[in-house]
Amino acid sequence: INGPSTIYKNQTFEELFQHEVANNEGKVAHAEFGDTFTVDTGKFTGRSPKDKWIVKNIGSESDANIDWGNVNQPTSPEVFDELYEKAVNHFNTLDKAYVFDGFCGANPNSQRKIRFVHEMAWQQHFVANMFIRANDESDLDGFEPDFTVINACSQVDEDWERHGLNSEVAVVFN
């Protein structure tokens, strides 16, 4: 992804709140202990379990060890590549993007580095709350993620039937 001219990276919660309001991404809810931000995630609210897919790399360790079925639905590397290219091309048309670099797993022996790329500030707000933030920017020196999540939520897969998916949206792991 190299198209956005502005990258908002590892914003504070206050900065994200300001972006959420300025971008009109939802509504401010006035609560007893302070303002909070609410969003409507549309018809695909929740986890959309039937829209989650895992690339089945034939002959790999994951192929042999994943319990394939209704929960762990397989898709092909070719479908992943098409969806990945579509997501990258979409981001390359945007003026701005939000990036969160952080960690999953509190144990230093098994902790993994993760990067999220989002279209919207509220999405970065969500993952900044759910994943481990760096203590300071020096913790991210030389940061190379073990995993990258690209959230191209405004894109739909018009070819979902040809791809063997259940709808025009998909979460695909490879």
C-alpha positions in Angstrom: 0.0 0.0 0.0 1.6 3.2 -1.1 -1.2 5.5 -2.2 -2.4 7.4 0.8 -0.5 10.7 1.2 -1.5 10.9 4.9 -1.0 8.1 7.4 -2.4 8.5 10.9 -0.2 6.0 12.8 -0.7 4.9 16.4 -3.0 7.8 17.4 -3.9 8.4 21.0 -7.5 7.7 22.0 -8.1 11.5 22.2 -6.7 12.0 18.6 -8.8 9.1 17.4 -12.0 10.6 19.0 -11.3 13.9 17.3 -10.9 12.1 13.9 -14.0 10.0 14.5 -16.0 13.2 15.1 -14.4 15.2 12.2 -14.9 12.3 9.8 -18.6 11.9 10.9 -18.0 8.2 11.5 -20.7 7.9 14.1 -22.2 9.8 17.0 -21.0 11.1 20.3 -22.9 9.7 23.2 -22.9 11.8 26.3 -22.5 9.5 29.3 -22.2 10.0 33.1 -18.5 9.5 33.1 -17.7 11.4 29.9 -18.4 11.4 26.2 -17.9 8.2 24.1 -18.3 7.4 20.5 -20.8 5.1 18.9 -20.9 3.6 15.4 -23.4 1.6 13.3 -21.5 -1.2 11.6 -24.3 -1.8 9.2 -25.8 -5.1 8.1 -22.7 -7.1 8.8 -22.5 -6.3 12.5 -20.8 -8.7 14.8 -18.4 -11.4 13.7 -20.2 -12.6 10.6 -18.9 -16.2 11.2 -20.2 -17.5 7.8 -18.0 -14.8 6.1 -14.7 -15.9 7.7 -12.3 -18.0 5.6 -8.9 -19.5 6.0 -6.6 -20.2 3.0 -6.1 -23.9 2.6 -2.5 -24.3 1.5 -2.5 -28.0 0.4 0.3 -30.0 2.0 1.1 -27.3 4.6 1.2 -27.8 8.4 -1.9 -25.7 8.7 -3.7 -27.9 6.1 -3.0 -31.0 8.3 -3.8 -29.3 11.7 -6.9 -27.1 11.1 -10.2 -28.7 11.8 -11.9 -27.7 8.5 -15.6 -27.3 8.5 -18.4 -24.8 9.2 -16.2 -22.8 11.5 -12.9 -23.0 9.7 -14.0 -22.7 6.1 -11.4 -23.2 3.5 -10.7 -21.0 0.5 -7.9 -21.1 -2.1 -4.7 -19.1 -2.3 -6.0 -17.7 -5.7 -9.1 -16.3 -4.0 -7.0 -14.7 -1.3 -4.6 -13.2 -3.9 -7.5 -11.6 -5.8 -9.1 -10.2 -2.6 -5.7 -9.0 -1.4 -5.0 -7.2 -4.6 -8.4 -5.6 -4.6 -7.8 -4.3 -1.0 -4.4 -2.9 -1.8 -5.7 -1.3 -5.0 -8.5 0.3 -3.0 -6.2 1.7 -0.4 -3.9 3.1 -3.1 -6.9 5.3 -4.2 -7.3 6.8 -0.7 -5.9 10.1 0.5 -5.5 8.9 4.1 -5.3 5.7 6.1 -5.0 4.7 9.7 -2.3 2.4 10.9 -1.9 0.7 14.3 1.3 -1.2 15.1 1.1 -3.2 18.3 1.3 -6.6 19.9 -0.9 -9.6 20.6 0.0 -11.9 23.5 1.3 -10.6 26.9 3.9 -13.3 27.2 7.2 -12.0 25.7 8.1 -15.6 24.6 5.1 -16.0 22.4 4.1 -12.3 21.7 3.6 -11.4 18.1 3.8 -8.1 16.3 0.7 -7.0 14.4 -0.1 -4.2 12.0 -3.7 -3.1 11.2 -4.4 -0.8 8.2 -7.8 0.9 8.4 -10.0 3.3 6.4 -11.6 4.7 9.4 -10.5 6.2 12.8 -13.0 4.2 14.8 -11.5 0.9 13.5 -8.1 2.0 14.8 -9.7 3.0 18.1 -11.2 -0.5 18.4 -7.9 -2.4 17.8 -5.9 0.0 19.9 -8.3 -0.9 22.7 -8.2 -4.7 22.0 -4.4 -5.2 21.3 -1.3 -4.2 23.3 0.0 -0.8 22.5 3.6 0.1 22.6 4.8 1.7 25.8 6.5 4.4 23.7 7.6 4.9 20.1 11.0 3.4 20.8 9.3 0.0 21.3 8.4 0.2 17.6 11.9 0.9 16.3 12.5 -1.5 13.4 9.0 -2.8 13.7 8.3 -5.6 11.2 4.9 -7.2 11.8 4.4 -10.9 12.0 0.8 -10.3 10.8 -0.8 -7.6 8.8 -4.6 -7.0 8.8 -5.9 -4.9 6.0 -9.5 -3.7 6.7 -11.0 -2.5 3.4 -14.5 -2.4 4.8 -16.0 -0.2 2.1 -15.1 -2.7 -0.6 -17.4 -5.5 -1.6 -16.5 -8.6 -3.6 -18.8 -8.5 -6.6 -17.3 -12.0 -7.6 -18.2 -13.6 -4.2 -20.2 -16.4 -5.9 -17.4 -17.2 -8.3 -15.0 -17.2 -5.3 -17.2 -19.7 -3.5 -18.0 -17.2 -0.6 -21.3 -16.7 1.3 -21.7 -13.0 0.6 -20.0 -9.9 -0.8 -17.9 -9.4 2.4 -15.2 -11.7 3.7 -12.5 -12.0 6.3 -9.7 -14.1 4.9 -6.7 -15.4 6.8 -3.6 -16.6 5.1 
